[in-house]
Amino acid sequence: MGFFSKLFGGGGENDAPSAEAVEYNGFQIQPAARRQGGQWLTAGIIRKEIGGEMKEHSFLRADTHGSQKDADDFALMKGRQIIDEQGERIFKD
């Protein structure tokens, strides 16, 4: 893996979802924790089918956690919060 890939997190194990997707109010929340040094960053993807098209919104937060599971659990909580606050507006350009 090249220097820039390592620096910016491209390639490798960080690209695979880290936990099962969870349904919430008609949306899917997919935790996608990312390793940063010895910690894990909160990250995830929110999806919903709208008008026959699957829409997707990715989020990445600066919050760090000691384990991948803790980061995934927090991603689910943040995903629910984003959905509650913004609903389908998260998919607007």
C-alpha positions as CSV (number, residue, x, y, z in Angstrom):
1,M,0.0,0.0,0.0
2,G,1.4,3.4,-0.9
3,F,2.2,6.3,1.4
4,F,-0.8,8.4,0.4
5,S,-3.2,5.4,0.7
6,K,-2.0,4.9,4.2
7,L,-2.1,8.6,5.0
8,F,-5.7,9.0,3.8
9,G,-7.1,5.6,4.7
10,G,-7.5,4.3,1.2
11,G,-7.5,0.5,0.6
12,G,-7.1,-2.2,3.2
13,E,-9.4,-3.3,6.0
14,N,-10.9,0.1,6.6
15,D,-13.0,-0.1,3.4
16,A,-15.2,-3.0,4.6
17,P,-18.2,-2.4,6.8
18,S,-17.3,-3.1,10.3
19,A,-20.8,-4.3,11.6
20,E,-24.2,-5.3,10.4
21,A,-26.6,-2.6,9.1
22,V,-29.5,-1.7,11.3
23,E,-33.0,-0.5,10.2
24,Y,-34.2,2.7,11.8
25,N,-37.4,4.6,10.8
26,G,-37.2,3.3,7.2
27,F,-33.5,4.0,6.9
28,Q,-30.5,1.7,7.1
29,I,-27.5,2.6,9.2
30,Q,-24.3,0.8,8.3
31,P,-21.5,1.3,10.9
32,A,-18.1,1.7,9.2
33,A,-15.5,2.4,11.9
34,R,-12.1,3.5,10.7
35,R,-8.8,2.8,12.3
36,Q,-6.7,5.8,13.1
37,G,-3.5,5.0,14.8
38,G,-4.4,2.9,17.9
39,Q,-7.9,4.3,18.0
40,W,-11.1,3.9,16.0
41,L,-13.0,6.8,14.4
42,T,-16.8,7.0,14.3
43,A,-18.0,6.5,10.7
44,G,-21.1,5.2,9.0
45,I,-23.4,5.2,6.0
46,I,-27.1,6.0,6.0
47,R,-29.2,4.6,3.2
48,K,-32.8,4.8,2.1
49,E,-34.6,3.8,-1.1
50,I,-36.4,6.9,-2.5
51,G,-38.4,6.8,-5.7
52,G,-36.8,3.4,-6.7
53,E,-33.3,4.8,-6.2
54,M,-31.0,3.9,-3.3
55,K,-29.7,7.1,-1.7
56,E,-26.7,7.1,0.5
57,H,-25.1,9.6,3.0
58,S,-21.7,8.9,4.6
59,F,-20.6,10.5,7.8
60,L,-17.2,10.6,9.6
61,R,-16.7,12.1,13.0
62,A,-13.6,13.0,14.9
63,D,-14.7,11.0,17.9
64,T,-12.3,8.3,18.8
65,H,-12.8,5.0,20.6
66,G,-10.6,2.3,22.1
67,S,-12.4,-0.5,20.2
68,Q,-14.1,-1.0,16.9
69,K,-17.2,-2.2,18.6
70,D,-17.4,1.1,20.7
71,A,-17.0,3.1,17.5
72,D,-19.7,1.1,15.7
73,D,-22.1,1.5,18.6
74,F,-21.5,5.2,18.6
75,A,-22.0,5.3,14.8
76,L,-25.4,3.8,15.2
77,M,-26.3,6.4,17.9
78,K,-25.1,9.2,15.7
79,G,-26.9,7.8,12.6
80,R,-30.2,7.7,14.5
81,Q,-29.5,11.3,15.6
82,I,-28.8,12.5,12.1
83,I,-32.0,10.8,10.8
84,D,-34.1,12.3,13.7
85,E,-32.8,15.8,13.0
86,Q,-32.6,15.8,9.2
87,G,-34.7,12.9,7.8
88,E,-34.5,12.6,4.0
89,R,-32.9,16.1,3.8
90,I,-29.5,14.4,4.2
91,F,-29.8,13.2,0.6
92,K,-30.3,16.7,-0.9
93,D,-27.5,18.1,-3.0
